Amino acid sequence: MILTAALILALGSQANTQDARPLYPVRWNAKYGYIDKTGRVVIAPQHDFAGSFHEGLAAIGAVVETGGRYNYKFGYIDKGGKVVIPLQFDRAFEFSEGLAAVQTGGKWGYVDKTGKLVISPQFTSAGSFSEGLALAGTDGKYDNSYIDKTGKVVILHPFDTALPFSEELAAVRTGDPWVGKWGYIDKAGRVAISPQFDLAEPFSEGLAVVNIGMRVGMGAGSSGKYGYIDKVGRVVIQVQFDSASPFREGVAAVQVGGKWSYIDRSGKVIIALQVDSAESFGEGLAAVQADGKWGYINKAGTMVIQPQFYSVAAFSEGLALIGTSQKHGYIDNTGKVVIPPQFDRAEPFSEGLAVIENGRKSAFGLPSKGYIDGAGTVVVSPQFDWAEPFSEGLADVATYENGRWKSGYIDKRGKVAIPLRFDSAESFHEGLAAVEIGGKLGYIDKNGNVVIPPQFAYEKFAGSFHEGLASVGTAGKYGYIDKTGKLVIPPQFDLASPFSEGRAAVAIRGPDAYHPYRWGYIDTTGSVVIPFQFDRAFPFGEGLAVVETDGNDEKYGYIDKEGKVVIPLQFAFAGPFSEGLAVVWTRGSYERRGYIDRAGSVVVPLQFDTAGPFRQGLAMVSILNKTCYIDKMGRYVWGPTH
């Protein structure tokens, strides 16, 4: 199932569903703006970061340069796009119950909607307020305490993991992720339900999902069983299910033996569909799969939209994405097709348009590619053998004729803006694009003028510009050029990556075949700021970078911009931080993925077969060959289905 970027946000985000005029953040190349539910651009792309609107405001960020270093500064805008709280914070979270957590000088505090600091920066970590309390770290020992809206610590406990309050109780875990147990506390900090569960989720409609028997990282057969407890900890629906979702609108989806049904609050099966997969209810309907096809049921268990689709998404604001065979379109909640399935393939939206494929052309047999807008209207008819997403107002396209590729650029009307005369072409970035002519790479501007003559060997690569510099290969080594083509960092490295946050990972030859390269980091002057010491090194993101050393076994961890190891090298692999969390996994018979926070604490247990980065508060994961989406607490948003 392939979702366009605009509709992923429109259908997947729940942040604005109660708003009379919901807006959704979308990214066009390197800038963020906002669209409404029709796909119309309401706030033009201009920010380096943009969060969802909450309580009328959204956090936005810009990359700023200070003393040769690049860092984010965050503030808030209203729905008119006006900056109402200046960009001054190192980090900023969404508003909740009138307050938002912000970081400055390495400490967290809270601002109100006027930008006034009502709780001074003093905490090592901070979460959003829920039911009058928020999680906050007071020092390394008490990272999961709770504060009230005056900033007073009202529950001081060294929990290993804690979740926000929901319906007057909060799930907390003591002990490490592998053997620790979950229980619940009340708002006085008293243990309301003793730690006894291997997994516990927030209460919803008076009941909470719990698990007994799960063993993190132990592979198949260690998933345990799920049931439901009430607020005194009494098991009211027996632990018996292979999977279970929270109650929504009085019903919950449960799975036994690979088949899904729906139960009521007594545990009685009220919809015994025995379908292959089932989603939670939303807007009165739930997607279910039977015999490989998807349809929708209502709460009476009636199949109101018959199983007929190869893929579906949940209803939100009246629309659902569906797929029939290799075509994709959209239906309303009556099952009426509002955008007919017509595209062989659709790619994510970029700058308001998305690449689609329809039919085939030429003896070469490549699918024809064109572009649609957010309403599903074909604005550039399928005609190209290759097409890339729009970037900075232009898209590189190509045709294959007489055994040769010819590449150029079109504008958003489909008009050829730069003739198809290059052997290959890359997307524009920071106003320039790399193109190939006669086996050499150079750079053009948006008028098609060659501003840096082709001179770099194609096989040695010429990269996109990042932070004003691009890596290029010449004389068997890599260096960096500026936008005039001047070599500002001489070719001297055996490998070089793009600059990110004022640093670039570069490598020199290693001592032997077991250590072919040694990686370190340079600044924008070419000075080595972190010595060559790692076997692998990755770009900085959110102030941290993944590094790896072999030793007796590969180990991955994280360093800061000074090269200090802030999360020990302990993982079999580690991904970059995205929205405050990073994917990691440990080595063993079964490599299970989970998520850590910036302190290195496991906040979503290692249990998934695959796990992707968080985007707009959700991450795609898979477990037991089923694909699903989770939120930052590890809860299924779109349950295991595909």
N, C-alpha and C positions, 0 to 999 in steps of 0.2 A: 504494500500500500504506500503510495507516494502522495504526500500532502504538500500543497503550496505553502510558502512561508506565511503569507497573509492569513490563510485559512487555518493553518496549524495554530496560530495565535488566536484567531477568532473562535475556533472550536475548542481549543485546549485550555485557554486561560480562564480561570474562574474569578480573577481579581476584581473584575468590573461588572459582574453579571447583575448586581443590584443597582448599578448606576444608570441613570436615565440616558446618559450619552457616553457609553463605554468607549475607551480608546485603547489601542494595543501597540506596544513598542515593536518596531520592525527595523531590521538592519539592511541598509543599502550599501554594499561594499564596506567602506570603513566608517560609515556614519549612521547614527540612529535617529529615527523620527517616529511619528505615531500616525496610525490609520484608524478609521472607524470601521464598523462591521461591514460596510459595503466595499472596503478597500480604498476609500478616498483618503488621500494624504491630508491630515488636519494640521500636523506640526511637521514642517519640512525637516528632512534629515540634516542634522547639524551637530549632533552630540557624539562624543566618543563612547559614551555609555548612556543607556536609558533603561530605567526600571518601570515596572507596572504602576499605574495610578492606584493609590490607596487613600481613601478619605479626601479625594480632590487634588492630591499632590503626587508627584513622581520624582524620584531621585534621578538626577542626571550627572554625568561626569565629563571632564575634559582632561586631556593629557597636557601637562604644563612642564616647562623646562626650568629648572632651578639649579644654578651652579654646574651645568653640564649633565645634570641628571633629570630623567623624565619620570614623572609620577602623576597619578590621577588626583584631581580635586573634585569634590562632589558638592552639589547643592540640590535645590528643588525648584520645579516649575509647576505652574498651574495648567489647566486644560486649554488655556489660550496660548500656551507656549512661553508665557512670561516667567522670568526668573524671579521667584518670590523670596527665596533664601539663597544668598550668594554662594558661589562655589568656593568653599573654604575648608571643607573637611577631607580627611584622608580616606574615609569610607563613610557610607551612609546607607541605612536600611529604610524600608518602607514605613509609613505611618500606621500605627495601630493604637486605637483608643486615645487618639489625640497626641501621641508622642512618637518620636522616631529615634532610634539609636544612631549615634554618629561617633566617629573616631577622630581624634586630633592629638598629636604628640604621643602616639602610641597608647592612649587611654580612651575608653569609651564613656560617653555620657548620653544625654537625651535632650532633644530640642522640641519645642512646641511648634505650631504651624506659623508663628510669626518669626521663627528662627531663633527665639530666645533659648539659651541653655538653661533649662529648668532643673536638670540634674548634671552637675559638673563632671567633666571627664575624670574618671577615677578607677574604672573597672578594666580588667584585662580582657574581658569578652562581654558581649551584651546581645540579648535577643529581643524580640518584639513583645509588647505587653499583651497578655491574654487574661481576661477576667481579673484585671487590676494588678497582676504580678508579671514580672519578666525575669527570665534567666540571666544571671550576670556572674562574672568571675571576679572574685575579690583578691585572690592571689593564686599561686600555682596549686595550692591544696584545695581551694574552694571554687573551682571553675563552674560548678553547677549549683550555685545558690540562687535564691529568689529575692528580688527587691520590690518595694512598692513604688508608687508614683512620686514620692518625695526623695527617692534614692536610698531609703533606709533598707538595710538587709533584714528581712523578716524571717527568712529560713536559711540558716547557715549550715549547709551539709556538704560533705565531700563526696557527692555522688559521682560515679564513673560516667554515667549518662543520665540525662534528665530531659523530659519533654515538657512542653508548655501545659498549663492547666486547661482542662476541658471538663465542663460540668462539675466544677469544684474539686476535682482530683487531678493529680499529675502522675504519669508513669515514670518511675526511676529505676535505675539498675545499679547494683553494687557488685563489684568484682569485674574481671576482664570479660571481653565479648565471648570468650570460649566457654567459660564456666559460670559467669555471673548470673544472678537471678533478678527478675523484674518484680516490682511491687508498685504500690501507689501510696502517695502521701496526701494529706489534706492541707489547707491553707495555713494551718498553724504549724506545719512541718511535722506533724505526728504521722506515724505509719498507720495508714488506714487499712491497707491490705498488705500483709507481710510478703516479702520477696519470696517467690515460689515458682514463678513462671519463666520459661526460657525465652519468651518474647511477649510483650504486652503493648497494646496500642491505646490511643486516647479513647475516652468514652464518647459514644455517639448515641443519642436517644436513650440514655440510661444504661446501655450495655457496652462492654468492651471486648474486643477480640484478644484472646490469649492463646499461647502455644505451650505445649508440654512435649518434650522429647527432641526438640530441635538441637542439633549439635553443629555449631558454626564451623565451616571448613572441613567437615567430615565426609562430604559427598553424598551421593544418592543413598536413600534409606535413612538419612539423618534429619529429615525435614520435620519430624514430629507430627502432632495432630493439633487441630484448632477447635476451640469452643468459645463460649461467651460467659462472662461473669457479670454480676450486678455490682452495685456500689459498696456492698459489704464484703465483696470477694467471694460470694457464693457462686458456684458454677451452676448457672440456670439453663444453659444449653450444653449438653455433654461434649467433652473434648473427643471429637470423632471425625472431623472433616480434614481432608487433605489440604484444603485452602478455604479461607473465609474472608469476606469483606465486611466493612462496617455497615450498620443499619442505616438506611436512607429511605425516608418516606415510609417507615414502618416495615420494610422488608430488607433481607440481606441475601446475597448470592453466596452459595456454598458449593464445594466440590467434593465428590466421593467417587473413587475409582475412575477418574477421568471424565466424569459426567457432572454437569452443573444443574442445580435446582435453586429454588427460592424458598426461604423459610420466614415465618413470622416470629414475633418476640417470644413465643412459647417454644420455639424450635420445630413447630409443625411445618411440614412441607406443604406449602399452599400452591406452588406452581411446580408440578412434577414433570418438567419437560424432558429431563434426562438429555439435555443438549450437550454438545461437545465443549462449548465454551459459553460463558455468560458474563456480561458486564453489569455494573451497578446501574440502578435506575437514575435517570436524569430527565427532568421535564416530563415525567410520567411514563417514559418508555425506556426499555433496556434492550441492548443488542444481544442476540443469541445466535449461536452457530449450530447447525444441524446438517449432518451429511455433507460437510464441507462448504455450505452456503450460509450466508448471514441474513437475518431478518430482525424484526423488532416485536416485542410483546408489551402489553400493558399490564397493570397490576392484577388484573383478573386472570392473567395467564393466557389471554387471547392473543394469537399471532396476528397483530394488526397490519404488519407489513411482512408478507411472506418471505421466507428464506429464498433469496435469489441472487444475492450479491457475493462476489468473491472477496470483497473487503469492505469494511465500514469503519466509521468513527462515531463517537458518542454524539448525541444531539446536544447542541448548545445554541441558545438564541434562535431556535427554530430550524437549524440546518444540520445536515450530516453528510459527510463525504462518503461516497460509495464507489465500488469498482465492479464492473461486469466484464469478465474475461480480461482483456488487456486494455479496456477503456475505463475512464474515470469521469465522474460527474457528481452532482449533488442533489439530494432530495429534501423535501420539507417533512414535517411530522405527520402528514397524511400519506406519505409515500410518493407524493407527486414529484416527478423529476423537474427541478428548476434550472439546473445546468446539465444538459444531456451528456451522458457518457459518450465521449467522442475522441478522446485523446489516447494515443497508444502509450504515451508516457508524459509525465509532467514533472518538472523540476521546481525547486524552491523559487519563490519570487525574489527578485533583486531589482530595486529601484522601480517597483510597480509593475514589472513584467516578468513572465516566466517562460522558459523554453518548453515547447511541447513537440511531440513527434506524431506525424500522421502519414501513413502510407510509406511507400518505397519508391525510389527513383534510380535510374541509370543501371547499367549492367554491373556496376560496382556493388549495388544492392544496399546502399546505406539508407536508413530512414530519413525522410525529409523533416527538417526542423524549422520551426517558426516560433512565434511568441503570442501569448494571450495576456490580457489585462485582468484585473481582479474580479471583473464581472463575467469572465469566461469568454469575452469577445476576442476573436483572432484579429490582432492588430498588425501582425507581420505574418503573411501566409507562409506555410511550410515550403521552403525552397532551397535550403542550404544543406550541405552534407555534414556540416559541423557548426555548432552554435554554442557560445558560452553565455553565462549570465551577464546582464548589464553591469558595468562598473564605471562610475563617474560619467554617466550619460551615454556611453558607447558600449557596443558589444562586438567582440571579435567573432567573425563568421568565416566559413571557408567552403569552397567547392572543390571537388575532385574530378578533374577532366584530363584525358590523354595521359593518364599515369602520373599526374602531378597535382599537388595541393596548391591552392592559391588562397591566401588569407587577407582579410581587410576588416573594416569596421562599418557598422550601420548605426543610425540614430534610432530613437524610439518610434519614429514613424515608419521605419523600415527602409529609409533612404540611405544609400551608400554614402557615408560621410568621408571615408578614406578608401580608395579603390582597392580591390582584391589583387594586390601585386606582390605580396610577400610570400616567402616559402613557408613561414609559420609566424604566428603572432600571439602575444600574451595580453592579458587584460591590463587596462590602465590602472596605475596606482600612483598616487601623488602627482598626477598630471602627465606622467610618461608611461610608455609601454615598450617592452622589448620586442623587436622584430628580427626575423632572419632574412638575410639577402645573400645569396651565393655562399652559403655555409658559414657566414659570419653573423654575429649578433650586434645590434646597435639599438638605439632608442629614438622614438618619434614622439612628437607632441600631438595634441588633439586635432591639429589642422593637417596632420600627416607629414609635417616637416621633420626631416632627419636632424635631430639636435645633437646626437652623439653618433658619429659615423660607425657603421658596422666594422668591428675590429676584433671582437672577442670570439674565440673559437667556440663553435656550437657545442662540441662535445665537452667543453669546459664550463659552459653555462654562464648566463648573465641573469641575475635575479631581479625581482621587483624592488622598487625603492621603498624603504622603510626608514622613517625618521631622517629622511634626506639623503640616505646612502643606499647603495646597491652593491652586492657582492658580485665580482666578476673574476673569470679565470683567464690568466695569461702567463706564458712562460712556465707552465706546469704548476703554478701556484695561484692562490686566491688572495685578492685584496678587495678594496672598496673604492668606488668612485662617487663623486658628488654629481649634482644634476647638470653640471657643465661638461661632464666627462673626465674631469681631472681626477687622477689617482691620488686620493687623500690619505689612504692607508696602503702602502706598497704591497704588492703580491709577495707573501711570505708564508702563508698558511697552506696546509695540505687539504683542509676542509674549512668551510666558513658558512655560517647561518645568518639569517637576517637580524638586524638590530631590533630589540624589543626592550622598552623601558630603559634605554640608554646603555644596554649591554648586548654583546653578540658572542655566541659560543663559537670558538675557533679551535682547530686541532693541528698538531704537528705529529710527525711520525713517532711511533712508540718504540720501545726497546726490543720487542721480539714479536713473533707471530701470534702469541697469546694476547699481546697488548699492542695491536697495530697502530693505534692512535692514542695520544694524550690530549685531553680537552681542557681548556680554560676559558676565560672570558676577557674581552677587551672593551674599553669604552670608545666613544666616538672619535677620540684622537688617535686610536690605535694602541694606546698604552695597555699593557696586560695588568688588569686589576684583580684577577683571580688566577693564580698560577695554574700551569698545565699539570693536572694531577688526577683527572678523572678518565675513566675508560669510555664514558659517554656523557654528554651534556646537552641539555635542551634549552630552548628560549625561556626567558623570564616571563611570568604571568602573575599578576596580582602580588608582585613583590618577591616571589619565590621561583626557583628553578629546580627541575628534576636533574639529578646527577647519579652516575652509577660507577661502581668500582667492582672489578672481578674478584680479586683475592682468591680464596678457595671456592667461592660461589658468587654469582652475580647478586649484588645488593643495590637497591635504589632507595634514595632519600631526597631531602630537599635542603637547599642552601639559600641564604639571603644574598643581597647584592654586595656584601662585603666578603662573601665566600664562607661565612660561618654556617656550619651544619646546624639547622634549627629543628629538623626532623630526622633522626638517625637513619643511616642507610641500613634498612632491615627488610625491605620488601622485595619479592621476586620481580615485581614491576610496579611502576608508579606513573600516573598520568598528571598532566598539568592541573593546577587549580582553576576552577571555573565556578563563579558565584560562591566562593568560600569553601568549596569542597573539592576533593580530588579522588579519583579511582585508584585503588591499590589492590594487590593481591599477594599472597604468600605462597611459597613453594610447598608442594606436598603431592600426595596421590591425586588430589582433586584441587585444582587451582580455582578457588572461589574469589570473586570480586566483591568489594564493598567500598565504602567511602570514609575518608578521614577529614577532620577539620584542620585548621592551620596550626593547631597545637599538636597535631599528630594523633589525636584521639579518634578511635573508630566510632563514628556516629551512626553509620548504617552498617550492620554486621556483614562480614564477608560470607556471602551466600549465593551470589549470582554467577552464572556461566559466562556472561558478557555484561559489560557495563559501560555506558557512554557518559560524556560530560553533562553537567547540568546546563540547561538553556531555559531561561524564563521560568526557573523554579522547578523544572521537570527533567528527568533523565531517563533514557531508554535503557532497559536491562532485559536480560533473558534468563530464565530458569527452567530446567527440565525441557528444553527446546521450545519454550513458550516465550513470546516477546510481550513486554509490558512497559508501563511508565510508572515511575515512583516520584514522590515528592522528597523534600530534604529530610524528612523524618523516616524515610524508608517505606512509607505507606503506598500501596498501589493506588494510582489515580486511574489508569486504564489497566485493568487486571490482566494476568497471563491469558493470552488468547490465540496467538498466531503460531 
